[in-house]
Amino acid sequence: MPKIKYIINLSEQEKQKLKAIENNPKTKPRAQKRARILLLCEKYPKWSIEQIAQALICSKSMVNKTKKNCIEQGVMECLTDKKRNRVYERSLDAKGEAMLVTLACSTPPEGRSVWTMQLLADELIELNCVETISDETVRRTLKKNEIKPWQKQSWVIPPTYDAEYVHKMEDVLDIYAKILPEDEMLICMDESTKQHIEDKREPIPTQKGQALKYDYEYIRHGVSSLFIFFSPDESWRKVMIDDYKRTIEWVHHMKTISDEFPQKRKIHVVLDNFRTHNPAKFYEYFEPKIARELIQKFEFHFTPKHASWLNMAEIEFSALFSQALNKRIPSQEQLKKEVLAWETYRNQHTKSIDWKFTTSDARTRLKKLYPSIVSI
């Protein structure tokens, strides 16, 4: 049990005055709370600050400060706030500030998902780092150190970068920068999914001063898979929709792309490392002659793991979902209509991506990704 620093001893006259203040409805709530703190501390002298705070539903900082002021200033004087005409000392010295930063960057206690200002203030008092501190002081200190413990970001945390990562990254960047002959072209491809959702009740249309309202309940009708193929040089894209995104769908869509551009001798394809993206699978679904022709026509450039930012198809998918699919679509037929309208508009208006990031930029700005050179 922690040592009790301030012991409250009240006379009978002081108890009667505090009870009168506690029960007077005209008394300020803060004074009533402080009176309750002193009465409870006198009644249970062995109770810790945390027990008093839990019993009265207040902060540990308030309990500690009330007890301290009662000893130093007097029973009645500690109930009211004095005029703030003095120069305040810093609540946290350099050591205390370092402790606060360390706490804010640590894992919050059990039962809490994030650190709050009051939780940090109470923890500093519990650790005897300070006698009293407000949550506002904690907030200002964290702001000065640019720490926001209440925020979380979902992020892909990649493994340690190595030569394989750099090799694939530079391969993709080089093909983006390369000026291809007329009989060659570049295509970026990727897959995604769209859940089919039907409104259970008719939405209320937008009105003046009111947004569109739709019911939170819905009817789910499964999921469709989307395959996008995008050529930045041709300002062309094609989206194919299926029930699944298995190997059989992928190889047949690749065959469709080959047939779409019969005049191209070679098509460079930038894609990720999804397990279905295996050129050898052409032999499982096509005659050997056709499979060999496809393998010779396509030259695959695989992005590194955890590097989807290198695939321009991801940017096209972002445009598709934000511009056309950011709504409830009940069926695959409706999805195909929406996607076709978006695809037609983008192709007719020659929307493309002006990729600026090069291998030279990567070697300068992403130098930390490159492995250390091993000397002999």
N, C-alpha and C positions, 0 to 999 in steps of 0.2 A: 504494500500500500504506500503511495507517495506521501511524503512528509507535508503536513499542513503548515503553510507559511504564515498565514494571517488567521489568528483565533479571534472570534467575535464574542465578546461578553457584554451583555446588555442588562441595564437595571430594569426594575419593574416599570418605572416611569417611562423609560425609553421604549420599552415594549408596547406600552399603552399608546404612546404617540405614533409609533410605526403602524400599529393595528388600525388606528384611526385614519391614518393616511392611506393605508391599503384599502379600507372600506369606503373611503370618501369618493363618490362618483365624479366630483369636480376636480380631483387631483389628476395631474398629468400622468399618462400611462407609464412614462419612463420612471417617474418618482415612485409610483405604485410598485413597479417591477423591482426597483432597488430596495424598497421596504420589505418586499417578500423575500428577497435574497438574504437580507440581514436577519430576518426572523428565522428563516430556515437554517442559516449557518449557526445561529445561536442555539436552535433546538437540536440540531444534529452536528455537533462540533467535529466529529470524525469523518464526516462526509467529504469526499474529494470535490474539486471544482467541477469535474465532469458529471458527478452525481447530482450536484445542485443544478447545473445547467440542464440536464435531462429532465429533472423534476419540474423545472419552471419553464422549459422550452425556450431557452435563451442561449446565447453564445457563452463559451468558457471565458472569453475575453471580458465580457460584461461582468461576470461573477467575480473574476479576479480583480478588476478595476474597482468595483464597488467595495469589496473587502479592504483593498489597499487604501482607498480614500477614507473609509470609515476609521481606520487606525490612525491615519496621518492628519485628517481634517476634523473628524468628529462625526457622530451619528447623523444629526440633522443636516449638517453641511454637505455630506456626501450624496444627499438625495437630489440636489439640484446642480445644474451645470453652471460653473462660474463663467463670467465674461471672458472671452478669449482675447485678452489683451497682452498676453505674454508671448515670448518667443519660444516656440516649441523645439525641443531637441529631437534629433532623428530617432525614430523608433528602431531602426535597423542600422547597425554599423556594418562595416565591410564583411565581417564574419557572418553576421546575421543575414545579410543579403545573399551571400554565397550559399548559406543553408537553405534559404527560400528558393533560390534557383535550382538547387539540387533536388529539393522536394518536388517542385513543379515538374521537373523532368523525369521523375521516378514513377513507378507504377502506383496508382491510387490504392487506398486500403480496401480490404474486402467489403463488399456491399456497396461500393461506389464505382461508377464507370469512368468518371473524370474527377480531377481536382477542381473544387470551387474556391472562391476567394475566402469564404468563411472557414472552409475546411482546412485550408493552408494556414490561416491565422490561428485556428485552434491547435493545429499540430505544432506550430512554433512555440506556443505557450506550453504545450504538453512536454516539449523537449527542453524546457527552461532556457530557450534561446532569448526570449523576451518575457517581460512580466505582463505586458498588454500590447495589443496591436489591432488596428481596425482592418476590415476587409478592403477599405479604400486605399490604405497604405500598401497592402499586398498588391492590389491592382496596379497602382502607379509604379511600383517596383518592377513588376513583371512587364509592364508596358515599356519601361526604360530598357529592359533587357530583351525586348522583342520576343517574349515567350507567351504563348496562348495555350495553356494546358487543356482548355475545354474544346479545342478544335482537333478533329481527326481527319485524315485524308486517306482515301482508298488508293493504293499505289501498287504497281507491279515492282516488286523488289527483285532485281535480277541477281543471278549468281555472280561469282567473281568473273570478270571479263578475262578473256584469253585470246590467243592467236586465232582460234576458230571464229570467234565473234568478229574480230577485226577483219578477217579474210572475207567473210560473207557481207559485212557492211560495206567494205570498199568495192566488192564485186557489184553490189546493187547500185552504189553511187556512180560507179564508172559507166554502167549501162545507161543510167539516166543522163549522163553528160555526153555520151557518145552520139555523134551524128551518123545515123544509120543510112545505108544505101536504099534506093527506092524499092528494092525487092525484099527488104527486111522491115520489121516493125516491132514496137514495144507494146506489151500488154501487161497490166497489173491485175491480178485477180484475188478475190477473197470471198469468204462465206460468212453468212450471218443468219439469224432466225427472226421471225415475227410471229408473236402469239395472236391468235384470232379471238377477239373479244366482241361480244354482242351486248348492247345495252338491254338491261332487263326492263327498264322503264324509259319512256320517251324523254329525251333531254329537253330542258326549257331554253328556247332560243335566246340569243343575246338581245338585250333591250337597252334603251338609253339609261345610262348610269348603272347597268347591271351586266355582269359577265355571264357567259354561257354556263348553265348549271346541268350537271349530269349526275345520276345516282351512283353511289359507290358500289352497289351490287351489279354484277354482270354475269353473263353466261360465257363459258370458255368453250371454244370449238377447236382445240388443238393448236398445232404450230406448223408453219411452213418454213422451208429452207430457201435462202436467197443466195445465188451465185452472181457476183458482179465481175464483169470484165471491162477494163478501162484502158484506153489508149490515149495518153496525153498528147502525142504527136498528131494523131488523127482527130483529136477532140471528139472522141467517140466512146460510147459506153453501151453495154448490153447487160441486162439483168434477167437471169433465168430463175424460175421458181419451181420447186419440187416439194415432195412430202418429206424427203430425207436428204442428207448430205453425205452419202456413202461413196465408196470408190466407184461404183457403177454409174452414179450420177456425174461424178467428176470426169471420168474418162469420156462419157458421151457428150458432155458440154465442151470438153476440149476438142472433140471431133467436130462439133458444130462450129466452133471458132475457126478451125482449120478450113472448113468448107466455106465459111464466110469470106475468107481472104485467099482464094485459090491462086491469085497472082503473086503472093508473097512466098519467097523461097524459104525464109526463116522468120520465125516469130519468137522474140525474146519474152519470156514470161517471168514476172516477179511475183512470188507467192511465199506463203509461210510454210512451216514445217509440219503442217497437219498430217496425220498418219495416212490419210487417203491420197496424198499427193505423191504418188510413186509411179514414175514413168513405166516401170516394168509391168504394171497392171494392165497396160494396153494389150499385152499378149493374152490376157485372160478373157478379154471381152471382144477382141477383133481378130480377124485372120492375120497370120504373121506378116503378110505383105503390107496390110494397112497399118498394123502396129509399128512396123519398122519405119514406114513413111512418116507417121506422126512423131516418132522419137527423133527422126532426122530433121523434121521441120521445126519442132519446138526446142528451144534452148532455155533451160530452167535456171533461174537465179533465186535461190532460197534466202530469205531474210534470216538473220540470227534469231535465236530464241529470245523472247522478251524485247523485241525490237520492231513491233508493229508500226512504229512511226516511220519506218523506211518504206512502207508499202503505200503508194498513192491510192490504191483501191480503198484503203481505210478512210481517206479523206472523202472519197466519193460516197461511201456508205454513210458517213456523217452527214453529208448534204442530203442524201436520200431520206434518212430517218427524220432529220429536223424539218425538211421542207414538205415531205409527202406522207410519211408514216407515223407522225407524232399524233396519232389519234386511234380510236378503236376501229378496227377493221374486222368484220364478223366472219369473212370467208376467204378462201384462196382465190375464188373468182374475182371478188372485189379487190383483193390485193393486186392481182395481175393488172386490172384496169388502172389502178392508182399508179403502179410502177411504170406501166407503159406510157401513161400521160407524162409523168416526170421525165422518163428516159427520152421521149420524143422531143420535149421542150429543150432539154439540155443539149441534145444532138443538133437540133435545128439552130440553136443560138450559139453553137460551137463553144460551149463552156469547157474550159480546160484548167490545168494546174501548171503554174510557172514555177517549177522546182529550181531553187537557187543553191541548195546545200550541196557542196562538192566534196570530193575526197580530200582536197587541200584544206577545206574548212574543217573537216573531221580531224585531220592530223594536228590542227592548231587548237580548235575549240574543244575537242574531245580527247585531248592528249592523255588524260588519266585512264581512258579505256584501253590504251595500248599496253601490252605486256612489256616488262623490262627485258632488255636485250641480254641474252646469256653470252658471257665471254668464254672463250676457250682457255 
